């Protein structure tokens, strides 16, 4: 398990080839003064074996038993182009000579176990517990393949820790645990199943979902900053806040992030289900969970069916609830009115006969409200359809503002805000004002809640 620890800010894991000059090379340590930036020093630790730093081979360098007269006439020991026949002779003494190389360069063999970067003598970051075999040309003027070293060294389940400044941490392959600490960091997990580890209570954080990625912000003034998360599969907090958390693996982000690829119409259809079943705004956690399931292939019909089995549904419609009460409640939730007699009789009969299930009934009523206008049914019919659309649209906007724009998940607040709406402009303003108040409370870093807004999919409703 490799370990990375940063103490200063910067692009902390090697992303480029490094140029410099070795100022020290021993059996256990190599020191490279980088060409740029000025003052940067890399210290490599491990076990190292070097080729002769002077690769020029002449008669004075030959071992006992080698007859210089065997050298062809005109051979110049200062000529670095060794004739093939001379190389053949030297090969007879393999083990006594290093491989020949260009002047001033030589090979390094061994195992690299640690690296430290210094800037003007101050440690920037260090790597330990790696085991990277070496065999590339390194020399007095070194060209170090840092990406290759890090890819080889960080191929397992590694621990990568940032500084209290703005870091860029990479996990490469393997199932890594990354800790950004303070500062606004970039955490790039790379391949594997990677976990970002955060101190404190989950309720102190805001996870913003955007089509281009995710950011996690610690709202505490002395907290862990706002981090961009790339290639991170799990979040792990000291104290977790809700039941989707698996204590063994943390918050699995793949369960919630699929909503960023949905259309506005698809998003609104999920909000309408919450209104129809529960007459409340969605909770952001549940909405993103179900929206991600939809993005993964779960149909709206399947989602509505699963809603039917939820404990909240059982509480809203306890055993013994008649179909007459169910139809009346759904109409009131969606449109703020009782159903007309003809529609009421039709839907109750459909449910009584088993021709339609409760979830299919809800989807059918929603589709009917959004269907093309039917002037052939008369002006009263058209006016009612338009009024139903407007009422449902306002409730959907309230739900979107609560759960999507602001990312709140307190179910009691979601119900209380929606209860304030009765179709009037004044009631809509009252619901929005209540949501704004809940949001200010939710932002409190000590007593607030875990927020999960979605950015860039639905327009923020303007009231």
C-alpha positions in Angstrom: 0.0 0.0 0.0 1.7 3.1 -1.2 1.3 6.3 0.8 1.4 9.9 -0.4 1.4 12.9 1.9 1.5 16.6 0.9 2.5 19.4 3.1 2.5 22.3 0.6 0.1 23.2 -2.3 0.6 22.2 -5.9 0.1 19.5 -8.5 1.3 17.0 -6.1 1.5 13.8 -8.1 4.0 13.7 -11.0 2.2 14.4 -14.2 5.2 15.2 -16.4 8.7 14.1 -17.2 11.2 15.8 -14.9 14.5 17.2 -16.0 17.5 17.9 -13.8 21.0 17.1 -12.6 21.9 14.5 -10.0 24.0 16.0 -7.3 24.2 12.8 -5.2 23.9 9.1 -6.0 24.6 6.5 -3.4 23.5 2.9 -2.8 20.4 4.1 -1.0 19.8 7.7 -2.1 19.7 9.9 -5.2 19.3 13.7 -5.2 18.1 15.4 -8.4 18.2 19.2 -8.7 15.4 20.0 -11.1 15.9 22.3 -14.1 12.5 23.9 -13.4 11.1 25.2 -11.2 14.3 26.7 -9.7 14.9 25.5 -6.2 13.0 22.2 -6.7 14.8 19.1 -5.5 13.7 15.4 -5.7 15.1 12.9 -3.3 14.8 9.3 -4.3 15.4 6.5 -1.7 15.8 2.8 -2.2 18.5 0.4 -3.2 20.5 1.4 -6.3 23.3 0.1 -8.5 25.1 2.3 -11.0 27.0 1.9 -14.2 30.5 3.4 -14.4 29.9 7.1 -14.6 32.7 7.3 -17.2 31.7 5.0 -19.9 34.8 5.5 -22.0 36.7 2.2 -22.2 40.4 2.2 -23.1 43.4 -0.1 -22.7 44.0 1.2 -19.1 40.5 0.1 -18.1 40.8 -3.5 -19.3 41.0 -6.3 -16.7 43.9 -8.6 -16.1 44.2 -11.2 -18.8 43.2 -8.9 -21.6 46.0 -8.3 -24.2 45.9 -4.8 -25.6 47.6 -6.1 -28.7 44.3 -7.7 -29.6 43.0 -4.3 -30.3 43.0 -3.3 -33.9 45.5 -0.8 -35.3 44.3 2.7 -35.0 41.9 2.2 -32.1 41.4 5.5 -30.2 40.2 5.0 -26.6 38.7 8.5 -26.7 36.6 7.5 -29.7 33.2 6.8 -28.2 32.1 4.8 -31.3 33.3 1.3 -30.4 33.8 -1.0 -33.4 31.8 -4.1 -33.4 34.8 -6.4 -33.1 36.0 -4.5 -30.0 32.5 -4.8 -28.4 32.6 -8.5 -29.1 35.9 -8.7 -27.2 34.6 -6.7 -24.3 31.5 -8.9 -24.1 33.9 -11.8 -23.2 34.4 -10.0 -19.9 30.7 -9.6 -19.1 30.2 -8.9 -15.5 33.5 -6.9 -15.2 32.3 -4.1 -17.5 29.1 -2.1 -17.5 27.1 -1.6 -20.6 28.7 1.1 -22.8 26.7 4.3 -23.0 26.9 7.9 -24.1 29.3 10.2 -22.3 28.0 11.5 -19.0 25.0 9.0 -18.9 24.8 5.7 -17.2 22.2 3.2 -16.1 20.7 2.9 -12.6 19.3 -0.4 -11.5 17.5 -1.3 -8.2 14.2 -0.6 -6.4 12.7 2.8 -5.7 10.9 2.8 -2.3 10.4 6.5 -1.6 10.4 10.0 -3.1 10.3 13.5 -1.5 10.0 16.8 -3.3 11.6 19.9 -1.7 11.1 23.5 -2.7 13.9 25.7 -1.5 14.6 23.2 1.2 11.0 22.8 2.4 9.2 19.5 2.0 6.3 19.7 -0.5 5.2 16.1 -0.6 6.6 12.6 0.1 5.9 9.1 -1.1 6.6 6.0 0.9 5.9 2.3 0.8 6.4 1.9 -3.0 8.5 -0.7 -4.7 9.3 0.4 -8.3 12.0 -1.5 -10.1 14.4 0.8 -12.0 16.3 0.0 -15.3 16.0 3.2 -17.4 18.8 5.4 -18.5 19.4 8.0 -15.7 22.6 10.0 -15.5 24.4 13.0 -14.3 21.8 15.0 -16.3 18.6 13.0 -15.4 15.4 12.6 -17.3 12.9 11.1 -14.8 9.7 9.5 -16.0 7.5 10.6 -13.1 4.2 9.4 -14.6 5.7 6.0 -15.1 7.0 5.9 -11.6 3.7 6.9 -10.1 1.7 4.5 -12.3 3.9 1.7 -11.2 4.1 2.8 -7.5 0.4 3.5 -7.1 -1.2 0.5 -8.6 -2.7 -1.0 -5.4 -5.0 0.1 -2.6 -3.1 3.3 -1.7 -3.5 6.2 0.7 -3.1 9.6 -0.7 -3.3 12.7 1.6 -3.2 16.3 0.6 -2.0 19.4 2.4 -3.9 22.3 3.9 -3.5 24.2 0.7 -5.0 23.7 -2.9 -3.8 20.3 -4.1 -4.2 18.1 -7.1 -4.2 14.5 -6.0 -4.2 11.6 -8.4 -5.0 8.0 -7.5 -3.9 6.2 -10.7 -5.1 2.5 -10.6 -6.2 0.5 -7.6 -8.9 1.1 -5.0 -7.5 4.2 -3.2 -8.4 6.3 -0.2 -7.9 10.0 -0.8 -8.0 12.8 1.8 -7.7 16.3 0.5 -7.7 18.0 3.9 -8.0 21.8 3.9 -7.9 23.8 0.7 -9.8 23.6 -2.6 -8.5 20.4 -4.1 -8.9 18.3 -7.2 -9.3 14.6 -6.3 -8.8 12.4 -9.3 -9.3 8.8 -8.3 -8.3 7.3 -11.7 -9.1 3.6 -12.3 -10.5 1.4 -9.6 -13.0 2.0 -6.8 -11.8 5.1 -5.0 -13.0 6.7 -1.7 -12.7 10.3 -0.7 -12.4 10.6 3.0 -13.7 13.6 4.9 -13.6 14.7 8.5 -16.6 15.8 10.5 -20.3 15.3 10.1 -21.8 14.7 6.6 -24.5 17.3 7.4 -21.8 20.0 7.2 -21.3 19.3 3.5 -22.9 20.2 0.1 -22.5 17.8 -2.8 -23.2 19.6 -6.1 -24.0 17.4 -9.1 -23.2 19.0 -12.5 -23.0 17.4 -15.9 -19.3 17.9 -16.0 -18.6 16.3 -12.6 -19.1 16.9 -8.9 -17.9 19.2 -6.2 -18.1 18.7 -2.4 -18.0 21.7 -0.2 -17.4 21.7 3.5 -19.4 24.6 4.9 -17.4 24.9 8.1 -15.1 28.0 8.1 -12.1 25.9 9.2 -13.2 22.8 7.2 -11.9 21.0 4.2 -12.7 23.6 1.5 -14.5 22.9 -1.8 -13.1 19.9 -3.7 -13.7 18.8 -7.3 -14.2 15.0 -7.5 -13.2 13.1 -10.6 -13.2 9.3 -10.7 -14.3 9.1 -7.1 -16.8 6.3 -6.4 -17.4 6.6 -2.6 -17.6 9.3 0.1 -16.8 8.5 3.7 -17.4 10.9 6.6 -16.7 10.6 10.3 -20.4 10.8 10.9 -22.9 9.8 8.3 -26.3 11.2 8.0 -28.8 9.1 6.1 -29.7 5.5 5.5 -28.3 5.1 2.0 -24.8 5.0 3.6 -23.2 1.6 3.8 -21.0 1.7 6.8 -18.5 -0.6 5.1 -18.0 1.4 1.9 -19.4 4.9 2.5 -21.8 6.9 0.3 -21.8 5.2 -3.2 -22.0 8.1 -5.6 -23.1 6.0 -8.5 -26.5 5.7 -6.8 -27.2 9.5 -7.1 -25.2 11.0 -10.0 -27.2 9.8 -13.0 -29.7 12.7 -12.9 -27.1 15.1 -14.5 -27.7 13.4 -17.8 -31.5 13.6 -17.8 -33.7 16.1 -19.6 -35.7 18.7 -17.8 -39.0 16.9 -18.8 -37.7 13.6 -17.3 -36.7 15.4 -14.1 -40.1 17.0 -13.8 -41.9 13.7 -14.2 -40.2 12.4 -11.1 -41.2 15.5 -9.1 -44.8 15.0 -10.2 -44.8 11.5 -8.7 -43.8 12.9 -5.3 -46.6 15.4 -5.6 -49.2 12.8 -6.6 -48.3 10.2 -4.0 -47.3 12.4 -1.0 -48.3 16.0 -1.8 -44.8 17.3 -1.0 -41.6 18.4 -2.6 -39.2 15.7 -3.3 -36.3 15.1 -1.0 -33.0 15.6 -3.0 -31.5 12.3 -1.8 -34.5 10.3 -2.9 -35.1 12.3 -6.1 -31.5 11.7 -7.2 -31.7 8.1 -6.3 -34.8 7.4 -8.3 -33.6 9.7 -11.2 -30.4 7.7 -11.3 -32.3 4.5 -11.4 -34.3 5.9 -14.3 -31.1 6.9 -16.1 -29.9 3.3 -15.6 -33.0 1.8 -17.3 -35.8 1.7 -14.7 -39.0 2.9 -16.4 -41.3 5.5 -15.0 -43.9 2.7 -14.6 -41.5 0.7 -12.5 -40.6 3.7 -10.4 -44.3 4.4 -9.7 -44.7 0.7 -8.8 -41.9 0.9 -6.3 -43.3 4.1 -4.8 -46.4 2.0 -4.0 -44.4 -0.2 -1.8 -42.7 2.6 0.1 -43.4 3.0 3.9 -44.4 6.6 3.2 -47.0 5.4 0.8 -48.3 2.9 3.3 -48.6 5.7 5.9 -50.4 8.1 3.4 -52.7 5.4 2.2 -53.1 2.8 5.0 -54.7 -0.6 4.6 -58.4 -0.2 4.0 -58.2 3.1 2.0 -61.0 2.9 -0.5 -60.4 3.6 -4.2 -62.9 6.5 -3.9 -60.6 8.1 -1.3 -57.5 7.3 -3.3 -58.8 8.9 -6.5 -60.0 12.0 -4.6 -56.7 12.4 -2.8 -54.6 12.1 -5.9 -56.7 14.7 -7.7 -56.4 17.1 -4.8 -52.6 16.6 -4.6 -52.1 17.2 -8.3 -54.8 19.8 -9.2 -56.1 21.2 -5.9 -59.6 20.1 -6.7 -62.1 17.2 -6.6 -62.4 15.1 -9.7 -65.4 15.7 -12.0 -68.1 13.1 -11.5 -67.6 11.4 -14.9 -63.9 11.1 -14.3 -64.3 10.0 -10.7 -66.7 7.2 -11.7 -64.4 6.1 -14.5 -61.2 5.8 -12.4 -62.9 4.2 -9.4 -64.3 1.5 -11.8 -60.9 1.0 -13.4 -59.4 0.4 -10.0 -62.2 -1.7 -8.6 -62.1 -4.0 -11.6 -58.3 -4.3 -11.5 -58.1 -2.9 -15.1 -55.6 -0.4 -13.8 -53.2 -0.5 -10.8 -52.8 2.6 -8.5 -49.5 3.5 -10.1 -50.9 3.2 -13.7 -53.9 5.4 -12.6 -51.5 8.1 -11.4 -49.4 8.1 -14.5 -52.6 8.1 -16.7 -54.0 11.2 -14.8 -50.7 13.0 -15.2 -50.5 12.2 -18.9 -54.1 13.3 -19.4 -53.3 16.7 -17.8 -50.5 17.2 -20.2 -52.2 15.9 -23.3 -53.1 18.0 -26.3 -56.1 20.3 -25.7 -59.4 19.0 -26.9 -61.6 21.9 -28.0 -64.2 19.4 -29.3 -64.9 18.6 -25.6 -66.1 22.2 -25.0 -64.6 25.3 -23.6 -65.2 24.3 -20.0 -63.1 21.1 -20.5 -60.3 23.1 -22.1 -60.3 25.7 -19.4 -60.1 23.0 -16.7 -57.3 21.3 -18.5 -55.3 24.6 -18.6 -56.0 25.3 -15.0 -54.8 21.8 -14.0 -51.6 22.3 -16.0 -50.9 25.6 -14.3 -51.6 24.3 -10.8 -49.4 21.3 -11.3 -46.6 23.4 -13.0 -46.5 25.7 -10.0 -46.3 22.8 -7.6 -43.6 21.2 -9.7 -41.6 24.5 -9.6 -41.9 24.5 -5.8 -40.7 21.0 -5.6 -37.8 21.7 -8.0 -36.7 24.7 -6.1 -36.7 22.8 -2.8 -34.9 19.6 -4.0 -33.1 20.4 -7.2 -32.0 24.0 -7.0 -31.3 24.0 -3.2 -30.7 20.3 -2.7 -32.6 19.8 0.6 -34.0 16.5 1.9 -35.9 17.2 5.1 -39.2 15.5 4.4 -41.2 17.5 7.1 -40.0 20.7 5.5 -40.9 19.4 2.0 -44.4 18.7 3.2 -44.8 22.0 5.1 -43.7 24.1 2.1 -46.1 22.3 -0.3 -49.0 22.6 2.2 -48.8 26.4 2.0 -49.7 26.4 -1.7 -53.4 26.6 -2.7 -53.1 27.9 -6.3 -52.9 31.6 -5.6 -49.8 33.8 -6.2 -49.7 34.7 -2.6 -49.6 31.1 -1.5 -46.8 30.4 -4.0 -44.8 33.3 -2.5 -45.4 31.9 1.0 -44.1 28.5 0.0 -41.0 30.0 -1.6 -40.4 32.2 1.5 -40.7 29.1 3.7 -38.2 27.2 1.5 -35.8 30.1 1.7 -36.0 30.0 5.5 -35.4 26.2 5.6 -32.4 26.7 3.3 -30.8 29.2 5.6 -31.2 26.7 8.5 -29.9 23.9 6.3 -26.7 25.9 5.5 -25.6 26.0 9.1 -22.4 24.1 9.2 -23.1 22.7 12.7 -26.9 22.1 12.8 -27.8 22.1 9.0 -28.2 19.2 6.6 -26.4 17.4 3.9 -27.3 19.2 0.6 -27.3 17.6 -2.8 -28.3 20.2 -5.5 -28.3 19.5 -9.2 -26.8 22.2 -11.4 -27.3 22.7 -15.1 -30.3 20.4 -15.7 -33.4 22.4 -14.6 -33.5 26.2 -14.6 -33.8 27.7 -11.2 -37.5 28.7 -10.9 -38.1 32.4 -10.8 -40.9 33.4 -8.5 
